Each structure stands twice: as structure tokens, then as C-alpha cells.
Amino acid sequence: MLSFNKKGQVGVGAVPNFVWALVLIGIFVGIGIIMLAKFREQTTDTDAITAINFTIGAVDDIPGWLGLLVVMLMAGIVVSLVVIFKNRG
């Protein structure tokens, strides 16, 4: 759940680890696709190019799921806030 400081503000320490995991996944996927594209440019082996293209296609699907995960995270935050305010009143 979210925790509030004395001023009623949510601090950086209250950001769920899930958010940081999404950020890291996005960074690693981006770096991975860039690296695979560079490897594809450097090789002339058709089997390697086919494998790299297949891997890029598989990794390319991951960012599409990140949006759904963000929506789920936001819904969890809303539910947490409702519970916090319900318990205060």
C-alpha cells in the first residue's frame, strides 16, 4: 500500500517496486533490440540473421504488454487510495 508522510504526500520511497521493474524492463528491451539490430548489420550468415530476426520479433511483443501492466498498476493504486481514505473516515 501507499504510505503518506506527515504532510500527506506520497514519497519516492512509496513507489512500488513494480514501477521500477517496468522501467527496467523497458530499458532492457530497448537496449536488446538495438544490440540485436547491430548484430544483424554485422553478420552475413543467413541462419544467424534468421535467428536474430526471430528474436527481435519475439522481444518486440513485450512493450505491448507494458501498457496493460501500467493500467493494472494504476487500478491497484486507486484501490489502495480508496482503502486508505475509507480507513481514515
C-alpha positions in Angstrom: 0.0 0.0 0.0 1.0 3.6 -0.4 2.3 5.4 2.7 1.9 9.1 3.3 4.4 11.3 5.1 3.4 13.9 7.8 2.3 16.4 5.1 0.1 13.8 3.4 2.3 13.5 0.4 3.5 10.2 -1.1 7.3 10.0 -1.1 9.6 8.4 -3.7 10.2 5.5 -1.3 6.5 4.7 -1.5 6.7 4.0 -5.3 6.1 0.3 -5.6 8.9 -1.9 -6.9 6.6 -2.9 -9.7 7.0 0.6 -11.3 10.8 0.3 -11.2 10.5 -3.2 -12.7 8.5 -1.8 -15.6 11.1 0.9 -16.2 13.9 -1.6 -16.2 12.1 -4.0 -18.5 11.5 -1.1 -20.9 15.2 0.0 -20.8 16.5 -3.6 -21.3 14.1 -4.4 -24.1 15.1 -1.2 -25.9 18.8 -1.9 -25.5 18.3 -5.5 -26.5 16.6 -4.6 -29.7 19.3 -2.0 -30.6 22.0 -4.6 -29.9 20.3 -7.3 -32.0 19.9 -4.8 -34.9 23.6 -4.0 -34.8 24.5 -7.7 -34.7 22.2 -8.3 -37.7 24.1 -5.5 -39.6 27.5 -7.1 -38.9 26.8 -10.7 -39.9 26.4 -12.2 -43.3 25.3 -15.7 -42.1 21.7 -16.2 -43.2 21.0 -18.6 -40.3 22.2 -16.0 -37.8 20.2 -13.3 -39.5 17.1 -15.5 -39.4 17.6 -16.2 -35.7 18.2 -12.6 -34.9 15.1 -11.6 -36.8 13.0 -14.2 -34.9 14.4 -12.9 -31.6 13.7 -9.3 -32.4 10.1 -10.3 -33.3 9.7 -12.1 -30.0 11.2 -9.3 -28.0 9.2 -6.7 -29.9 5.9 -8.1 -28.3 7.0 -7.2 -24.8 6.4 -3.4 -24.9 2.8 -4.1 -26.0 2.2 -5.8 -22.6 3.7 -2.9 -20.6 0.7 -0.7 -21.3 -1.6 -3.3 -19.8 0.6 -3.7 -16.8 0.6 0.1 -16.2 -3.2 0.1 -16.3 -3.3 -2.7 -13.8 -0.8 -0.8 -11.6 -3.0 2.4 -11.7 -6.0 0.4 -10.8 -4.2 -1.1 -7.8 -3.1 2.4 -6.7 -6.7 3.7 -7.0 -7.9 0.7 -4.9 -5.2 1.4 -2.3 -6.2 5.0 -2.1 -9.9 4.1 -1.6 -8.9 1.7 1.2 -6.7 4.3 2.9 -9.4 7.0 2.8 -12.0 4.6 3.9 -10.0 3.6 6.9 -9.4 7.3 7.8 -13.1 8.2 7.9 
